[in-house]
Amino acid sequence: MSLTDDPTIERTTDLDINVDDLWALISTATGWTSWLVDEADVDIAPGAVGSAVEDGLVRQVRIDSVTEGRRIAFSWWNRDDPSSASYVQLDIVELPDDHSQLHISEQFRGSSATTCMSSGTAVSWDVRLVSLWLLIAQSAVMA
C-alpha cells in the first residue's frame, strides 16, 4: 500500500483569529494543551521527539517538519503500539479581515490503518476543533 492510498481524515475550518495567534496554538506544547491534547511534552521543531497524552492514551510524537507560521507536520503513535503511527499535518491559511483557516490532515499508515479509521478518530478531530473554537471564542470575550 503506498502512502497516497492510506486512509486520511481531513478537516478544514475558518477561524476568527489571526494567523500569528493561530500559529501560537499549533506551534507550542502549551498551545497543543489548550485544544489538541491533554498534556504535551515536545519541542515543536524539526526532528524533535516527545510525548502527548489524550484521554489517558500516551502517544510518542516526532516533529517531521515545520514551515514557520504556516505548517506543522508530525507523526504520532500509541507508545505501546508503534504500528498505530499516523502522520498529521496542520496547515494555516491567511484569510481576509485578520481571520485564518486551519486545515488538518491525519493519514494512517500500515496494517493499523483500518483499525485507526474505525476507532472514532474522525470524531476526535471534531471534538478538538470544537475545543479550538471555544478557546478562540473565550479569548475574544476576555479581550
PASEBA-1860 file (N, C-alpha, C; in nm, 3 decimals):
! residues 143
1> MSLTDDPT> 0.086/-0.117/0.000/0.000/0.000/0.000/0.090/0.123/0.000 ~ 0.072/0.211/-0.096/0.152/0.333/-0.100/0.095/0.435/-0.004 ~ 0.177/0.534/0.031/0.135/0.637/0.125/0.010/0.708/0.076 ~ -0.002/0.729/-0.054/-0.118/0.801/-0.107/-0.246/0.718/-0.099 ~ -0.235/0.586/-0.082/-0.352/0.501/-0.070/-0.398/0.486/0.074 ~ -0.319/0.533/0.169/-0.354/0.518/0.310/-0.474/0.606/0.344 ~ -0.563/0.556/0.431/-0.681/0.634/0.469/-0.641/0.766/0.536 ~ -0.719/0.869/0.506/-0.689/1.002/0.557/-0.816/1.069/0.608
9> IERTTDLD> -0.805/1.135/0.721/-0.912/1.219/0.775/-0.870/1.363/0.750 ~ -0.961/1.444/0.697/-0.930/1.585/0.674/-1.041/1.670/0.732 ~ -1.001/1.781/0.791/-1.093/1.881/0.844/-1.039/2.018/0.807 ~ -1.127/2.110/0.771/-1.090/2.249/0.744/-1.191/2.338/0.813 ~ -1.140/2.440/0.880/-1.230/2.532/0.949/-1.178/2.674/0.939 ~ -1.268/2.768/0.921/-1.235/2.910/0.923/-1.247/2.959/1.066 ~ -1.152/3.042/1.107/-1.145/3.086/1.246/-1.135/3.237/1.256 ~ -1.195/3.290/1.360/-1.193/3.433/1.388/-1.069/3.464/1.473
17> INVDDLWA> -0.952/3.438/1.414/-0.825/3.458/1.482/-0.721/3.484/1.373 ~ -0.624/3.570/1.402/-0.523/3.598/1.300/-0.422/3.484/1.294 ~ -0.345/3.481/1.187/-0.252/3.369/1.165/-0.144/3.362/1.273 ~ -0.101/3.475/1.326/0.003/3.472/1.430/-0.049/3.407/1.558 ~ -0.172/3.441/1.596/-0.229/3.381/1.717/-0.260/3.233/1.695 ~ -0.306/3.197/1.577/-0.330/3.056/1.547/-0.198/2.980/1.546 ~ -0.094/3.041/1.491/0.038/2.977/1.489/0.083/2.943/1.632 ~ 0.059/3.034/1.725/0.097/3.007/1.865/0.024/2.886/1.921
25> LISTATGW> -0.096/2.860/1.873/-0.174/2.745/1.922/-0.131/2.612/1.860 ~ -0.068/2.616/1.743/-0.027/2.490/1.682/0.123/2.466/1.690 ~ 0.200/2.566/1.731/0.347/2.553/1.724/0.415/2.546/1.860 ~ 0.337/2.528/1.967/0.397/2.516/2.101/0.325/2.406/2.178 ~ 0.396/2.344/2.270/0.334/2.241/2.355/0.222/2.303/2.438 ~ 0.241/2.425/2.484/0.136/2.494/2.560/0.013/2.515/2.473 ~ 0.034/2.556/2.349/-0.078/2.571/2.256/-0.150/2.439/2.234 ~ -0.074/2.331/2.217/-0.135/2.200/2.197/-0.226/2.163/2.314
33> TSWLVDEA> -0.181/2.192/2.438/-0.261/2.152/2.554/-0.386/2.237/2.569 ~ -0.397/2.345/2.495/-0.518/2.426/2.503/-0.629/2.375/2.413 ~ -0.597/2.283/2.318/-0.702/2.234/2.229/-0.677/2.097/2.168 ~ -0.552/2.057/2.152/-0.522/1.935/2.076/-0.512/1.811/2.165 ~ -0.445/1.823/2.278/-0.423/1.709/2.368/-0.432/1.757/2.514 ~ -0.438/1.662/2.606/-0.445/1.698/2.748/-0.310/1.742/2.803 ~ -0.204/1.675/2.758/-0.067/1.707/2.800/0.024/1.695/2.679 ~ 0.126/1.781/2.674/0.224/1.772/2.565/0.362/1.803/2.620
41> DVDIAPGA> 0.455/1.717/2.589/0.594/1.737/2.627/0.678/1.715/2.501 ~ 0.678/1.818/2.415/0.753/1.810/2.290/0.788/1.951/2.246 ~ 0.909/1.967/2.196/0.952/2.092/2.136/0.907/2.087/1.990 ~ 0.833/2.187/1.946/0.782/2.184/1.809/0.891/2.238/1.716 ~ 0.984/2.149/1.686/1.098/2.180/1.599/1.129/2.055/1.518 ~ 1.174/2.072/1.393/1.202/1.955/1.309/1.295/1.855/1.378 ~ 1.254/1.728/1.378/1.334/1.621/1.437/1.311/1.600/1.585 ~ 1.240/1.691/1.651/1.216/1.677/1.795/1.126/1.557/1.821
49> VGSAVEDG> 1.149/1.493/1.935/1.071/1.378/1.977/1.019/1.407/2.117 ~ 0.896/1.370/2.142/0.838/1.392/2.274/0.716/1.304/2.291 ~ 0.624/1.352/2.375/0.504/1.274/2.401/0.384/1.366/2.418 ~ 0.268/1.305/2.404/0.141/1.374/2.425/0.046/1.274/2.489 ~ -0.042/1.326/2.573/-0.142/1.241/2.638/-0.279/1.296/2.604 ~ -0.369/1.207/2.563/-0.506/1.244/2.535/-0.597/1.133/2.586 ~ -0.689/1.169/2.674/-0.782/1.072/2.732/-0.710/0.949/2.786 ~ -0.596/0.971/2.851/-0.520/0.863/2.911/-0.429/0.787/2.817
57> LVRQVRID> -0.441/0.809/2.688/-0.356/0.742/2.590/-0.227/0.822/2.573 ~ -0.115/0.756/2.598/0.015/0.821/2.581/0.065/0.794/2.440 ~ 0.094/0.903/2.368/0.146/0.891/2.232/0.289/0.944/2.226 ~ 0.371/0.876/2.152/0.501/0.930/2.116/0.478/1.024/1.999 ~ 0.554/1.132/1.993/0.539/1.232/1.888/0.677/1.260/1.828 ~ 0.683/1.267/1.696/0.805/1.309/1.626/0.765/1.422/1.531 ~ 0.829/1.538/1.547/0.801/1.651/1.459/0.878/1.628/1.329 ~ 0.807/1.613/1.220/0.868/1.581/1.091/0.916/1.707/1.019
65> SVTEGRRI> 0.835/1.813/1.023/0.875/1.937/0.957/0.795/2.054/1.013 ~ 0.856/2.172/0.999/0.793/2.297/1.042/0.818/2.400/0.933 ~ 0.712/2.462/0.885/0.723/2.577/0.796/0.673/2.695/0.878 ~ 0.766/2.776/0.922/0.736/2.883/1.017/0.612/2.963/0.977 ~ 0.518/2.971/1.072/0.398/3.048/1.052/0.291/2.983/0.966 ~ 0.319/2.865/0.911/0.225/2.806/0.816/0.192/2.658/0.838 ~ 0.291/2.575/0.873/0.266/2.431/0.875/0.349/2.360/0.981 ~ 0.283/2.264/1.046/0.349/2.169/1.135/0.311/2.031/1.084
73> AFSWWNRD> 0.409/1.945/1.067/0.383/1.806/1.028/0.450/1.716/1.132 ~ 0.373/1.620/1.182/0.428/1.530/1.283/0.369/1.392/1.269 ~ 0.441/1.297/1.323/0.392/1.160/1.332/0.369/1.131/1.480 ~ 0.263/1.056/1.507/0.240/1.014/1.645/0.182/0.875/1.649 ~ 0.205/0.807/1.760/0.162/0.670/1.772/0.145/0.637/1.919 ~ 0.061/0.538/1.945/0.042/0.487/2.080/0.177/0.434/2.128 ~ 0.221/0.482/2.243/0.352/0.444/2.296/0.369/0.293/2.301 ~ 0.261/0.220/2.327/0.269/0.075/2.339/0.246/0.002/2.207
81> DPSSASYV> 0.220/0.077/2.099/0.191/0.014/1.970/0.245/0.099/1.855 ~ 0.374/0.088/1.825/0.433/0.167/1.717/0.364/0.148/1.581 ~ 0.295/0.035/1.562/0.226/0.014/1.434/0.103/0.104/1.420 ~ 0.067/0.176/1.525/-0.050/0.265/1.520/-0.014/0.405/1.468 ~ 0.104/0.421/1.412/0.151/0.553/1.367/0.060/0.615/1.263 ~ 0.045/0.745/1.276/-0.023/0.824/1.174/0.057/0.952/1.153 ~ 0.033/1.016/1.041/0.103/1.137/1.001/0.001/1.250/1.000 ~ 0.029/1.356/1.077/-0.064/1.468/1.090/0.000/1.594/1.032
89> QLDIVELP> -0.080/1.669/0.960/-0.035/1.798/0.907/-0.136/1.904/0.950 ~ -0.086/2.013/1.008/-0.168/2.127/1.046/-0.123/2.244/0.959 ~ -0.211/2.291/0.872/-0.177/2.399/0.778/-0.263/2.522/0.806 ~ -0.200/2.638/0.808/-0.269/2.765/0.828/-0.275/2.840/0.695 ~ -0.393/2.895/0.667/-0.414/2.981/0.550/-0.464/3.115/0.602 ~ -0.404/3.222/0.554/-0.449/3.355/0.593/-0.574/3.392/0.513 ~ -0.675/3.443/0.584/-0.798/3.487/0.521/-0.812/3.638/0.538 ~ -0.901/3.702/0.463/-0.921/3.846/0.477/-0.972/3.882/0.618
97> DDHSQLHI> -0.963/4.009/0.649/-1.016/4.063/0.775/-0.953/4.001/0.899 ~ -0.823/3.969/0.891/-0.749/3.919/1.006/-0.803/3.786/1.059 ~ -0.858/3.704/0.970/-0.905/3.571/1.005/-0.808/3.468/0.947 ~ -0.830/3.343/0.983/-0.743/3.236/0.933/-0.824/3.109/0.912 ~ -0.761/3.017/0.845/-0.821/2.886/0.821/-0.720/2.781/0.865 ~ -0.769/2.678/0.931/-0.684/2.567/0.970/-0.729/2.444/0.894 ~ -0.634/2.382/0.825/-0.660/2.257/0.755/-0.583/2.148/0.829 ~ -0.654/2.043/0.866/-0.596/1.931/0.940/-0.608/1.807/0.853
105> SEQFRGSS> -0.499/1.732/0.845/-0.497/1.607/0.771/-0.426/1.503/0.857 ~ -0.492/1.389/0.880/-0.426/1.279/0.950/-0.433/1.157/0.861 ~ -0.315/1.106/0.826/-0.305/0.993/0.735/-0.256/0.872/0.814 ~ -0.330/0.763/0.801/-0.298/0.640/0.873/-0.214/0.550/0.785 ~ -0.120/0.483/0.849/-0.023/0.404/0.775/-0.027/0.258/0.818 ~ 0.011/0.174/0.726/0.036/0.034/0.759/-0.087/-0.046/0.797 ~ -0.061/-0.152/0.870/-0.165/-0.250/0.900/-0.270/-0.198/0.996 ~ -0.240/-0.093/1.072/-0.337/-0.043/1.168/-0.431/0.061/1.109
113> ATTCMSSG> -0.419/0.090/0.980/-0.500/0.196/0.919/-0.649/0.172/0.936 ~ -0.696/0.053/0.908/-0.839/0.024/0.918/-0.886/0.035/1.062 ~ -0.809/-0.018/1.155/-0.845/-0.010/1.297/-0.851/0.134/1.343 ~ -0.752/0.213/1.308/-0.750/0.353/1.348/-0.866/0.430/1.290 ~ -0.898/0.405/1.165/-1.006/0.477/1.099/-1.141/0.445/1.163 ~ -1.157/0.324/1.215/-1.286/0.286/1.270/-1.295/0.311/1.420 ~ -1.191/0.365/1.480/-1.189/0.378/1.626/-1.235/0.513/1.677 ~ -1.307/0.588/1.598/-1.357/0.717/1.645/-1.259/0.831/1.624
121> TAVSWDVR> -1.158/0.811/1.544/-1.058/0.914/1.522/-1.119/1.037/1.455 ~ -1.211/1.018/1.362/-1.274/1.132/1.297/-1.351/1.216/1.398 ~ -1.420/1.151/1.489/-1.492/1.223/1.594/-1.394/1.297/1.685 ~ -1.280/1.237/1.711/-1.178/1.304/1.794/-1.135/1.436/1.733 ~ -1.119/1.440/1.601/-1.082/1.566/1.536/-1.195/1.667/1.545 ~ -1.319/1.621/1.536/-1.432/1.713/1.551/-1.432/1.774/1.692 ~ -1.406/1.692/1.793/-1.402/1.741/1.931/-1.286/1.839/1.948 ~ -1.171/1.809/1.891/-1.056/1.902/1.901/-1.090/2.037/1.838
129> LVSLWLLI> -1.158/2.034/1.723/-1.195/2.160/1.658/-1.295/2.239/1.741 ~ -1.390/2.171/1.802/-1.484/2.241/1.891/-1.407/2.305/2.007 ~ -1.310/2.233/2.062/-1.227/2.290/2.169/-1.152/2.414/2.121 ~ -1.103/2.410/1.999/-1.033/2.525/1.943/-1.128/2.642/1.925 ~ -1.246/2.617/1.871/-1.345/2.724/1.852/-1.382/2.788/1.987 ~ -1.405/2.704/2.088/-1.441/2.756/2.220/-1.327/2.838/2.281 ~ -1.206/2.792/2.264/-1.090/2.866/2.312/-1.082/3.004/2.247 ~ -1.101/3.009/2.117/-1.095/3.135/2.043/-1.211/3.226/2.084
137> AQSAVMA> -1.331/3.170/2.099/-1.446/3.250/2.140/-1.426/3.306/2.281 ~ -1.373/3.225/2.370/-1.348/3.270/2.507/-1.243/3.380/2.508 ~ -1.139/3.365/2.426/-1.034/3.467/2.417/-1.091/3.599/2.366 ~ -1.184/3.592/2.270/-1.246/3.713/2.216/-1.331/3.781/2.321 ~ -1.402/3.705/2.403/-1.486/3.761/2.508/-1.400/3.826/2.616 ~ -1.286/3.762/2.648/-1.197/3.812/2.752/-1.120/3.935/2.710 ~ -1.109/3.958/2.578/-1.030/4.072/2.527/-1.101/4.204/2.546
END
